[in-house]
Amino acid sequence: MIPMIVIILLSVALHEFGHAKSADAAGDPTPRMMGRVTLNPLAHLDALGTIMIIVTSLTGFGIGWGKPVLVDPTRMENPRWDGFMSVVWGPLTNVLIAVFCSLIYRGAIMLGLPEVATYAGLAVFVNLGLAFFNLIPLGPLDGHWLVAYLLPPELGARFVRFSQVYGTFLLLALIIGGDILTAQGGTDPLTLVIWTPVAFLASRLLGIPVPV
């Protein structure tokens, strides 16, 4: 259980670092001024989000969040493109971590190190899960910013306002509704949307069959 919690906390922290580093590289000094351009996990962990990760990990599925990285696209070299990429780099960082951990997994299997392989494989699933979970287009997740950048500016601004007001409630409704459906023998649509691409990529990265 402790390794699971540690993997999730580190993965969340690196996700937020991805946002911060991308914005910093694009010329926005905000993340650096707030001490977020660092690999120190403590700088990226949100108190309540961390508690949620620990508590939900005890029930078998860790879910939580990190401290959001504040950015100012108007201070970037190319506000629209660089702002979009600063959002992309959060989930993309998790995908890159998953690829790296899959190499460790394969190496551990070849060297006969089952415990290392287990933790590396777990890290692959955790990071892919974080990447696709964050792509859900509801605030406060990264997905709602991605949609906003893809829309015309005025429409994107309206979408952000709507998502930031109602997104959390809609997300909770999806999670709770999915739990109810699962308890009644149905299929949780949120889990299906996330797990399908996670299972597909994990099976390729790890070289093992992963049921959808």
N, C-alpha and C positions, 0 to 999 in steps of 0.2 A: 504493500500500500504506500509506504513512504517513497519508494522509487517512482511510483506513478505520480504522486503529488509533485515531486522534484522535477520530473520531466515536463509536466504541464506548466509549472511556474516558470521554468527556464524558457520553454517554448513561447509562452505569452510575452515574457520580457524581450526575447529576441524579435518577436513580431513587432512590438512597439519600437524597438531600436531600428528596425527596417524603415518604418515611417520617418523617424527622426533623422536618420542618416541621409535618406533620399531628399528630404526637404532642405537639410543643411547643405548638401552638395549642389542644390539648385539655387542657393543664394539666400535662403530664408534663415536669418539668425535666431528666430524664435526658439526652436528646439534646443540649440546650444545655450542660449541665455537661461533656459529653464533646466539645464543640466541633464537633458535627455539624450545627447549624443554620446552615450557611454554604454559599455557592455555590462556594467554593474546592474544585476537584476533588481536590486532594491530601488533603483531610480525609476523603474517602469511598473512596479507592482502597486495596485490599488488595494487599500486595506480591506474593503468590503468584498472586492472581487477575489482577493486571496482567500478570505474566509470561506467564500462560496466554493472555491476550488477544493479546499480541504474537506469541507462538509460533504459536498457531492461526490468526492472521490471515495468517501467511506461507504457510499451507497452503490458504488460500482462504476459510475460514469462521471468523471470530473468535468465541471463546466464553470466558467467564471470569466473574468476579464481583467485587463491591465489598465493602467492609468492612461487615458487618452493623450495623444501627442497633439499639442496645439501648434498649428501652422498658419502662416499668413501668405497665401498664394500671390498676393499683390507685390510681395517682396522677392518673388522668384523671377528668374530670367525670362521664362515663358510661363506666365501664371496658369493658363488653362492646361497645357500639356504637363508641366512640372507638378502642378497640383494633383492632376490625375495620377501621375506616376508615384507621387508620395503616398497615395492611397494604395496603389497596386503593390508597392514594395512590402507592405505588411504581410498579406497572404503569400506573396512570392517568396519571402524569406522563409516561411514555414515549409513551402514546397522544396526549397533548396536544402533545408535541414533534413527533410525526409529523404531526399536523394543521398545526402551524405551519410545518414544513419543506415540506409539500405546497403551501402558499401561496407560499413562496419559489420552489419548483420551477415552479409555473405562471407566476409573475411573470417568472422567468428565461427561460422558453420564449417568452413574449410579447416580451421585450426582446432576444431573440437572444443569450443568454448560456449557451451549452451546457455549459461547465465548471461554472458555478454550479448549473445544473439537474441535472447528474450527481451532484454531491455532496449536493444537497438531496434528490434522489430516493433516494440511498443511505441518507441519514439516516432517511428514512421507513421503509424496509425494516428497518434496524437496530433502530429503536425499537419498531416493531410486533413484531419478532421477540423482543426483550427482554421486552416486555409479556406475550406469550403463553407464552414459555418459562418465565417466573416464575410462571405460573398452574398449572403442573404440580404436583399435590398430593403432592409428595415433599420431605422436608427435604433441604437447607436452603432450598429455594425458597419464595417467598411463598405459593404455593398450599396448602401444608400448614397454614399458619396460618389461611388463609381457611376451609378445611374445619373446622378445630378450633373456630373461632368460630361456625360454623353448626350444629355439633353441640351436644347438651346438655353442660354443663360437664364432668361426670365423664368422659363418653365422649370429649369433645374433648381432655381432658388425656391420656387413654390413647393417642389417635391421635398426639398430638404426641410422646409418649415413644417410640412405635413408629417414627414417621417420622424422628425425630432419630437413632435408633440405626441403622435400616436404610435410610433414605431415600437417602442418598448412594450406597450400594452398588446399590440398585435402579435409581437414575438412571444410574449408570455401566453397569450391565448393559443398560439400554435403549439407551444410546448405542452401546456396543460391539456389541450384538446387531443394531442397525440398520445399522451399518457392514458387518457380515458379510452381512446380507441384501442390502444394496445391491451389494456386491462379487459376489454370486451372481446378480445380476439381479433381485432382489426389491424390495419396497417397504419403506422404513424407516417403521414406524408412528409413531415419535416425530416425524420430519420431517413426515409427512402431517398429524398432529394440529396441529402448529404452523403449517405452511405454508398450509394451507387457509384459515384465517381471515386470515392475513397477506396472502395473495394477493387475497382478496376485498376487504379494506379498502384495500389499496394501489391496486388498480385503480380504486376509487371516488375516493380522495383525489388520485391523480395523473392520472386521466382517460385511462389507457392500459390495454390488455388485459394481464393478468398470468396466465400459465398456471398451473393448479393442479397 
